[in-house]
Amino acid sequence: MQPKNLQQIPIQLRDEFNKLAKTTSRADIDTAIGLMRNFIKANPEVTPARERLRELEKRKTAMMSSFEIMMAKVTTAFSVMSARGKIGKDPVAAMAACEDVLAKCLNHPSALMTLADAAIEADAPFIAVEAMVTAREYNSASEAVLRKLCFVLQKNGQAREGYRVFQEIASRHPGNIKIQTELRAAAALASLEKGKWDSEDVVQENISESKEAAAQLLLEGTIHDEKQARMLIEKFEADLKVKDSADVRKRLADAYMVAGDFAAARKNYKSVAEIIGAMDPTIDKAIEKAYVAEINQGIEELTKNPAAYDQPEAQKQNLIAERDKYMLERAAARVAAYPNDSLLHYDLAIQYFDRGDIQAALPEFQQAVKSPKIRTNALIYLGRCFAVRKQYDIAGEQFATALKEMVRMDGQKMDTLYFLGNMYEEAGNMDKAVEAYKEIYQSQADFKDVAARIERYYAAQK
């Protein structure tokens, strides 16, 4: 999604906005906000409309008392949670839901941060920047707000501005080594973007030192930007010329993964495996991940540009079959090499389950239950396996055990209750099914098709 000014939108839409601008200038504040909000929800990329809406919302918020602002945040908390739950499935809908909340009170940090996250997911970082700049106006003391503002500025190609924001964070923690390291990494990213610094703005950073800082952050899993990855690739390739080692090659492969060069990543992961000389499950999984990503690239290309290839559908199906066969073979090989590793049994079980091979999946999940780390997940899958086999009593016991180990109503618990409800429906026990669905409904009414299932139940009762 790209930002558009009035000259870049169709003339009909431009006329609609101009009429709306005149109408809102005469309407009361709530009506004006409602009209402009509806326009924005349908056309989120139109920046003049976004600017006008924010101007109206700022005026309304300025007229609210501190008590009214507090109550607005309290009464919209569930709406923000619901919007956050939509980000992965429909980020544009999540953005629209956030606009509904902000129309009531613009001084709403959680709604603005959720809007920023949804905008990043929708590939609209300019909206994320707008949201976090607004959040900073109301919450300049919040380090969480400043960090997210820095992040979205970097995503929007404004790494220099992001660096300045992070300088503010660093100034609050002059003795914190980790934060100073992050500051140097922010400087390195900004230097990549600008090529060089203007002397009046900042002092020239030692770029080699910044590369070291960025490398450390990548190892910690906090850098996932292609530009930074390319910088690290250059550094690690140079390091290998001085001394070849498994550690440097692993870092290099990780950087290639972030950069999207999966063939190069797989080559370096294989070199690591050769240096080690024995199967390392972590490296083997990394090789698999790189190869699967490489195949998925091919599948995506065939899907997007079928006219450029002979028999694209057949080629795509061959790639899918090759990918699935490879993943199953690698999972089985890791279990054979480390038969006492419950996590590896779980990975293999998932492969069997996804292929509908319940007979093979069951004993693997039963091995996986022994690991405290994945015990709950394995129990849920065991319940699903027994449900597929129509062994409903055993399935119910697995789900019940898993539910006892869940202390809060999060996504995993709602999924488990949903599977339990489905199982009761299949078993013909609709009353029990609705009990499970109601637990979900009371926490998140729009979870999957729970509302529709409950409505059908009540309609049948009538």
Residue, then its C-alpha position, 0 to 999 in steps of 0.5 A: m500500500q502506497p500513500k496517495n495525495l489528491q492528485q494521485i487518486p481517481i477524480q471521482l474519489r477526489d470529488e468525494f473527498n472535497k465534498l466531504a471536507k466541506t461537509t465536515s467543516r460545518a458539521d459537529i465534531d462527532t459527525a465530522i469524525g464519523l464521516m471522515r473515518n468512514f472515508i478512511k476505512a474505505n481508502p486508507e492510503v489517501t493521506p490528506a483524508r488521514e491528516r484531516l481525520r487526525e486533526l478532528e480527533k485531536r480537537k475532540t480529545a483536547m476537549m475531553s477530561s482526564f476521566e473521559i479519556m480514561m473511561a474511553k480507554v477502558t470501554t474500548a479495551f476489548s475492541v483493541m484486543s479484537a483488532r489485534g487478533k485480526i492482524g494476521k488474517d486481515p490487517v486492513a480490517a484490523m486497521a479499520a477497527c483501530e480507527d473506530v476506537l481512535a474516533k472516540c479518543l485519539n489519546h489511546p496508546s494501545a490502539l495506536m500501537t495496534l494500528a501501527d502493527a496492522a499497518i506494517e502487516a498490510d505493507a503500509p509503513f507510512i500509516a504506522v509512522e503516522a500512528m506512532v508519531t501521534a502516540r509519541e505526542y501523547n506519551s513522549a515518556s513511554e520507552a515502548v512508544l519510542r522503540k516502536l516509533c524507531f522501528v516503523l521509521q526504519k521500515n518506512g525508509q526513514a532510518r536516519e529519523g529512527y536513529r534520532v529517536f533511539q538517541e533519545i532512548a539511549s540518553r536515558h540509559p547512559g550506562n546501559i551497554k545493550i542499549q548503546t549497542e542497539l544505538r550503534a546498530a541504528a546508526a549503521l542502518a542509517s548509514l546504509e540508507k544515507g550513504k554518509w552523514d551530514s556533519e551538522d547532524v551527527v558525528q560519524e560513527n565507526i561503521s565497522e563497530s556498528k557492523e559488529a553491533a548489528a551482527q550481535l543484534l542479528l544473533e539475538g534475533t532482533i534484526h530482520d531487515e534485508k539491508q542490515a542482512r546484506m551488511l552482515i553478509e559483507k562482514f561475514e564473507a570477509d571474516l571467512k577469508v581470514k578464518d573459516s569456522a562453523d560459527v561464522r558460516k552459521r551467522l552468514a547463513d542466518a544473514y542470507m536467510v534474512a536477505g532471502d537468498f535461500a540457496a546461499a543460506r542452504k550452501n553455508y548451512k551444509s558447510v557447517a554440517e560438514i565441519i561438525g561431521a555429525m548430524d546436528p538437529t538444529i543445523d539439519k532443520a536450518i538446511e531444511k528451512a532454507y530448502v523449503a523456502e527455496i521451493n516455496q519461492g518457485i511455487e510462488e513464481l509459478t503462481k504469479n506468472p503462469a504464462a511464462y512457464d510450460q505446464p505451470e500447474a504440473q510444475k507447481q504440484n511437482l514442487i509441492a510433492e517434492r517439498d512435502k516428501y523432503m520435509l517428512e524424510r528429514a523429520a524421520a531422519r532426525v528421529a532415527a538419529y536421536p530417538n529419545d528427543s521428544l521435540l523431534h518426535y513432535d516435529l515428525a508427528i506434525q508431518y504425519f498429521d498434516r498428511g492425514d496419516i493418523q496411524a503414524a502420527l499417534p505414537e509420535f505425539q505420545q512420545a512428544v507428551k513426555s516433553p514439558k515444553i510441548r506437552t500441552n500442544a501434543l495433548i491437543y493433537l492427540g485429542r484431534c487424532f482420536a477425534v478423527r478416529k471417532q474415539y470421542d471418549i479418549a479424545g475428550e480426555q486429551f482435550a480436558t487434560a490440556l485445558k487443565e494446564m491452561v491458565r488464561m484464555d489465549g489463542q491456544k485455549m480458544d483453539t482447544l475449546y473449538f476442537l472440543g466443540n467440534m468433537y462433541e458436534e461430530a459425536g451428536n452432543m450439541d449441548k456439550a458442543v455449545e458449552a465449549y463454544k460459549e466459553i470462547y464466545q464470552s472472550q472473543a465473539d468473532f473467533k472463527d465461526v463460533a457465533a454462527r454455530i451458537e446461533r444455529y443451536y439457538a435457532a434449532q431450539k426455537 
